[in-house]
Amino acid sequence: MTLGDTFEEALQAMGANRLRTALTMLGMIIGVGAVVLMLAVGQGAQTMVTESIASMGSNLFIVLSGASTSGGVRMGGGTIPTLTASDADALAELPSIAAVAPISSNNAQMIYGPNNWTTMIAGTTPPIFEIRDWPTVAGTGFTDNDVRSATRVVVLGQTVVSNLFGNEDPVGKTVRIKNSPFLVVGVLAAKGQSLDGRDQDDTALVPLTTAQRQLFGNQFPGMVRFMMAKALSAEVMDKAEEQINELLRQRHHIREGQDDDFTVRNLTALAATAATATKAMSMMLGAIAGISLLVGGIGIMNIMLVSVTERTREIGIRMAIGARRRNVLYQFLVEALIISLAGSLIGVGLGIGCAWMVAEFVGMPVVVTLWSILLSFSVAAAVGIFFGFYPARKAAQLRPIEALRYQ
């Protein structure tokens, strides 16, 4: 008997019990659909975290000023001014540091024509564009001359542009910040949300000196809220952090045993931790969905065992007229495989459809990849063969005389 004959007989046997075949297939449909959906959700979460990490920039540190204590309660970092712009200049000279930008920020209202928008105004220096990997898509950024002269120029994020200007080109226009006119010299590329869900495009950058002297004032001249630093490479991150701590302790005259009046945070390490956690979540979702496949496989084995019992006389007749044990074995294996693969095909469609619904109506990011589909098919085929083998082997080992006597 050829493979084609075996395949045809398997289809005929399955067609004779359509309802039972459909119910058996349902387990695989649900299992494969769940695997595709869960992997799509997990991959979507990983992609979102990866994009957020990339949008932050690479090899980043944030240096916060000191923490204050009030009424016995220790406040968070950045509550008292301990960092200066000259600290940033000194850090930029370290051999492991590529660039440093001091930052003083606060919320302020911006006005253009009849429109107004309250956003985060960050006073900083030109290296911020390199540190954050943040190019302009229109116009240019401000320069060192603008910082030295405290020029009233501003570079806008995409969210600010859309709320103040709509479809109008903002470059060359004048906006008012705290009743002071500022010339828009550039528009930043879109960054999207950060890892904490903050809209990175809802910001405006101005020269540091302009922010300190004309917008927010500065009770402590030269002081900044925090600094961002970029290491030369990922390989020197640990060395760079060590050098930053040593230099700032030296500049702030902190003796051995005294607490630092600043905090250095490795943003790249924090982002990598988030990415690892998301990857673990994705694997856990896939494993949970894989249980559905296992349940589907058990269903196949149960139904196939019932089928063997019901078709005992048929098996005896076939073997009595010349069918070999391997022919019977192949037929039941092919039936199990067809159920698995057909259920997988429908399950893939179901999983993709559910993933689309999650993305459309729930708003969660989902990514259906080719490897997740191939994985589902492969696992389904393995499940079909594994759980179909025992019933097939049991059918093949029936003795013709005993099978013919079976009522």
N, C-alpha and C positions, 0 to 999 in steps of 0.2 A: 504494500500500500504506500502510495506516494504521500509527500507532505501536503500536496493539494487536496488529495482525497481525505486525509485526516482533518484538514481545515474545514472542508465542506461538511463532513460528518459532525464536527463540533458545532458548526453553525446550525445545522438541522436539529441537533439535540437541544441547543439553547433556544431555538425558535419554538420548539414544542412546549417549552415552559417559559413563556415570555415574562410573566409577572415575577416568577422566582428569579429569573435572570436580572430583571430590572432592579429588584430589591437588593440583590447581591451587589450589583453595580453601584447602587446608591452609596454604599459605604466608601467605595473608592472615589466616587465623585466628591463627596463631602471631604474626605481626607486630602485629596489632591488640591481641591479648591482652598481648603484651609491653609495648606502649605504655601501655595502661591500667594495668597492674601497676606499671611503673616510675614513671609519673606519680603514682600513688597513694602509693607509698613515698616519693617525693620530697616530695609535698605533705604527707604525714604528718610527715616530718622537719621541714619548714618550720613546720607548725602547732605541733609540740612546742617548737621554739626560740622561736617567737612567744609561746607561753604562758609559757615560762620567763622571757622578757624582761619580760612584763607582770607576772609574779608578783614580780619583783625590785623593782618600782616604776619610776618614771620620773625622768629627769634626775638620776641619782645619781652621787655621788663617794664613794670610800672613802679616808680619810686614815690611813695606817699610821705607827706610830712608827718610830724609827730602826733601822738595821742595825748589828750588832756584828761585831767581828773577833776571832777566836780562833785563835792559832797560825798566823797568816797567812791564815786562811780567812775570807772575808767571809760572814757569815750573812745570812739574808733579812730583809726589812722586818718590824718588830714585835718584834725580839728584844731590844731595849733600850727602856726607858720614856723617851720624850721628849715625849709629849703629855699634856695635863692637861684636866680638866673645864673650867677657865677658858678654855683655847684654844677649846673648843667654844662657850662663851658668846660669845667674841669673834667667831668665824666667823659666828655667827647674826646679828650686827649688820651684816654685809656687805650692800650693796644688791642683789646678785644672788643671794643665798642665801635660800631660804624657811624651812629648818629644819635644825638640826644635832643629832645625838645621839651623845654619847660612849658607848663600850661597853667593858666589861671582862667577859671570858667565860672559862669553864672547864667541864670535864666534872664532873658530880657525880651521885650516886645519889639518886633520889627514892623514897620509900616511902609507900604508902597501904595500910593493912590488911596482908594477906598478900602484896601485890604490890609489886614494886620495878622500877625502870627507870633506867638510866644515860643521861643526856642532856646536851645543852649548856645550861648556865645562863648567860644573858646579863644582866649588870647594866647598866642603861641608864636613859634618861629618857623622859618621855611623848612627846616629838616623834618617837620611833622609829615610832610607829603611823602618823603622817602621812608620814614619809619612805618607809617600806616599803609604803604604801597597804595597811595590814594592819588591818582592822577586827576587832572581837570579834563572835562569833556568839552568845555567851552571857555575861552579866555585863558588866563594864566593864574598862578598863585601869586601871593605877595613876595617881596624880596627882603634881603637884609637891610637895604636902604629904607624900606617902609618901616621896619622895626626901629631903626635908629632915629628916624624922623617922626615916629608915632603917626604915620599917615592914616587917614580915615578911609581905608579900603577893606573890603570884605569878600570872602569866598564862600559861596552858599552850597549847602547840601541839596539833594534832589527834592526832598520833602518840603523844604522851605520854598524852593523855586515853584513847585506846583501849587502851593497854597497862596503865595504872594503874586505870582506872575501868570499862572495858568500856562498857556501855550506861547506866551510872549518871551522873547529872548531877553534875559535879565542883564547880560553883559553890557556895561556902559551906562546902566540905569542907576539912579540914586535912591537908596532906601534910608529910612530914619530909624536909628537905634537910640532909645532914650532921648529923643528929640535932637540927636546929632546926625547930620547927613553923612552917609557912607557910600562910596562908589563901589558898585559890584564889578570886580575885575575877573571873576572866574566862577565856574560851576563844577563841583566835584562829581566824580563818577559815582554811580549808585553802589552802595555797600550792603543794603538790606539789614536784617536784624542781627544783633549780636547774640551770643550764647545765652544771655540773660533776658532776651526778648526785647531789648531796647532798640529803637529805630536809629541806626547809625547815621542815616541821611537827614535826620531832623537836627541839624547843627549849622552853625556859621562860624567860620574862622576869621579872626582879625589879628593884626600884629600885637604881640604881647604888650608892648609899651602903650599902644593905643588903648587896650583894654584896661590897663592899670591906671593910666593917667586921665582918661576921658570918659570911660564907661563905669567902671566899678569903684575906682579909687583904690587906695592901698594904704592901710594903717601902718603897715611895715614895708617901707620902700624896698623894692628888689625881691620881695618874698613871692613865692609861687605855691599853688596848692599841691601840685605833683609834677612829676617828670615822666616822660616815656623814652625808653632807650632801646636801641636795636643792636644786637650782637652781630659780629661779623659772620658767624655761621652757627649752625646748631651744635657743632662739635665743641665750641668754646663757651657754651651757655653757663656751665658750672663755674668755669674760670672767670667769666665776666661778672657773675653774681658775687663771687668772692672779692674781686677787685673793686666793685661798686661799694660793697660794705666797708672794705678797708679804707678807701679814699674818703668816704663820707664821715666815717668815725674820726679820721685824722683831721679833716677840715672843720668838724664840729667840736673838736677837742674833747672827745669822749674817752675817758680813761678806762683801763682794764677793769672789768667787773660792773661797769655802769651799763644801763639799758640804752639801746639805740633810740635816738629821737627821730627815727625814720623807719619805714618799712619797705622792703624790696620784694616784689612779687613777680614770679616767673609766669607770665601769661601763657606762654607756649606749653609749659608743663600742665597748667590748669586745663587748657584746651585739649591736650592729649589725654588727660584723665577722663574728660567728658566723652571723648571719642571712644576710648576703651570701654566705658560704661555702656555707651550706646551700642557698640558692637556686641557686647555680652548680652544686652537686651534682645538684639536681633537674633542671636543664636538661641536664646531661651524661647523666643516666640516660634522659631522654626522647630525646636525640639517638641514644644507643646503641640504644634500642628502635626508633627510626625506621629504622635500618638494616635491621631485620627486615622492615619494610614495603617497603623498596626491593627486598630480595631476593624478597619475595612478588610484587612487580610484575614483576620480571624473569622469574619463573616463569610468570606470566600471558602475557607476550609470547612466551616460548618455546613454550608449549602452543598458543597461538593461531596461531603460524606453522606448527606441525605440523598444526593443524586445517585451515588454508588449503590446505596441500599435499594433505592427504587428501581434501578436498572440492572439488578443482579441477573435476572433471567436473560435480559438482552446481552449482557456480557458473556454469559454461558453459551448462548447460541452462537455468538460471533466466534468465540474461541473453539467451539465444537466444529465449525465449518472452516477452520483454518487460520483464523486471526491469531497472531502471535501476541505474547505478553507486552512486547514493546509497542505494538500498535494500540493496545488499550491504554497503556501508560501515556503515549503521546497524545491520544485523543483528549484525555482528561486534563493533561497539562496545557494543551492548546486552548481548551475551554477556559481554564483559569486565567491564562495569559490574555485571551481576547477580552474577558470581563475586566481585567486590570487596565489594559491599554485603552479600551473604549471608555471606561470610567474616568481614566486619566485625561483623555481628550476633552470630555465634557467638563471635568473638574477644572482644567486649565481655563476654559472659557468662563466658567462660573467665578473662578478666582480673579481673573482679569476684570470681569464685570463688577464684582464686589469692590475691587481696588479702585476702580474708576468712581464708583459711588462714594466711597470713603473720601477720595480726593475732592469730589464735586460738592458733596453735601456736608461733610464734616470739616473739610478744610485741612486735613492732615496730608503731608507730603507722602506720596507713594511712588516707588520705582519698581516696575516689573522688568526683570532682567532675563535674558535668554538662558543663563545658567540655572536660574531658579526653575524655569520650565523644563529644561533638560534633566535637572535633578529630580523633579517630580515624576517625570516619565520613567527614569531609571529606577527610582525607588519603587514605583508602582509595579514595574515589570518584575523586579526582584521579589516583591511581596507576593505577586501572583504565582511565581514559580515556587517560592518557598512554601507558601501555605497550600498550594495546589498539589505539591509533590506527594504528600502523605496520602490523600484520598486517591490519587492516580496510582500510586504504588499498591495501595490496598485493593483497588479494582483489578490491577494486573496480576495480583497474586491469587485471585480466586481460582479454585479448581473447577473446570467445566462441569463435571458431574454434580458437584454440590450446588453450583450456580443454577443448573437446569432444574434441580429439585426445589429451589427456593420459591416459596409462594408469597 
